[in-house]
Amino acid sequence: MTASFLWRRIWRHRVFYLFLLPGVVWFFIFSYVPLFGIQVAFRDYTFSGGFTGSPWAGLKYFQQFFDYYKSEEIIRNTIVISFLKLAIGFPMPILLAILLNEVHRLKFKKVVQTLSYLPYFVSWIVVVTLMQRLLSPYGGPLNELLSIAGIEPIQFLYNPNWFYQVIVGSEVWKNIGWNSIIYMAAIAGIDQQQYEAAKIDGASRFRQIWHVTLPGVRNIAIILFILSIGSLMSAGYEQLLLLSGPPTASIGSVLDVHVITSGIGEGRLSYAAAVGLFQSVIGLILILTVNRIARKVSDVSLF
């Protein structure tokens, strides 16, 4: 493909490229230009010296993190929480999309969709406040129901025995509706003749879901799974910052919170940048590895 042919093709489809331009500009400004700041992780950064005037420190801050006596615990907690969110939270939107697709009452379907989408637009501060009211052992609705059933009140929040359930449950509740949108779009694009052929063959509704609906969303699910793997080293700082306390510190300390507290709370910007870069590099390696495996196994990949 010659350069002149490429430019003619771009000019012919210039309207579509104009629609694409704002997104490209946004990613360039907010995703690529900030990469210049990566060097902070390798410098003894000071505000007076700036990015280029601060002295080089090499791998000093990476070494500090790995020498930190809690580094292994923080990495382990991050992987465990992220893995639980992925293992439980990833298939839930697929299940919701399939269930909504089976609903034939349009009004009921719209109500369920709206209720499932709303939590996504609510900040974690509001969500945690709501959870504190609902799960409180002192007059909380859930514990009131448990007391009626003869069960002693349970301290759900900041309780090591219920920590993972609360974290994963709130994550699924908040994001399941929004994440199901893309699967519903994929299901809507499935050729209806496939369902009709399955009915003629005598397939039950479950068999139609298994042999038609799931294969129809398979490629989309693989792509989203690859992208989700990149977040395995990122458990989510805002949720963990609000739902973790001293009783759950041993299982709730994660890399995201450690980066925020070190960088903003303690002013150790170079150290925080080094830990954040470590997260990003591991995430990139995971995406490349899983993408390569997916390409070999299923012929579906990001690139």
Stockholm file with secondary structure:
# STOCKHOLM 1.0

chainA/1-303         MTASFLWRRIWRHRVFYLFLLPGVVWFFIFSYVPLFGIQVAFRDYTFSGGFTGSPWAGLKYFQQFFDYYKSEEIIRNTIVISFLKLAIGFPMPILLAILLNEVHRLKFKKVVQTLSYLPYFVSWIVVVTLMQRLLSPYGGPLNELLSIAGIEPIQFLYNPNWFYQVIVGSEVWKNIGWNSIIYMAAIAGIDQQQYEAAKIDGASRFRQIWHVTLPGVRNIAIILFILSIGSLMSAGYEQLLLLSGPPTASIGSVLDVHVITSGIGEGRLSYAAAVGLFQSVIGLILILTVNRIARKVSDVSLF
#=GR chainA/1-303 SS CCHHHHHHHHHHTHHHHHHHHHHHHHHIIIIIGGGGGGGGGGBCCCTTTHHHHSCBCTTHHHHHHHHSTTHHHHHHHHHHHHHHHHHHHTHHHHHHHHHHHHCCCHHHHHHHHHHHHGGGGSCHHHHHHHHHHHHCTTTCHHHHHHHHTTCCCCCCTTCTTTHHHHHHHHHHHHHHHHHHHHHHHHHHTSCHHHHHHHHHTTCCHHHHIIIIIHHHHHHHHHHHHHHHHTTTTCCCHHHHHHHCCGGGHHHHCCHHHHHHIIIIISCCHHHHHHHHHHHHHHHHHHHHHHHHHHHHHHSCCCC
#=GC SS_cons         CCHHHHHHHHHHTHHHHHHHHHHHHHHIIIIIGGGGGGGGGGBCCCTTTHHHHSCBCTTHHHHHHHHSTTHHHHHHHHHHHHHHHHHHHTHHHHHHHHHHHHCCCHHHHHHHHHHHHGGGGSCHHHHHHHHHHHHCTTTCHHHHHHHHTTCCCCCCTTCTTTHHHHHHHHHHHHHHHHHHHHHHHHHHTSCHHHHHHHHHTTCCHHHHIIIIIHHHHHHHHHHHHHHHHTTTTCCCHHHHHHHCCGGGHHHHCCHHHHHHIIIIISCCHHHHHHHHHHHHHHHHHHHHHHHHHHHHHHSCCCC
//
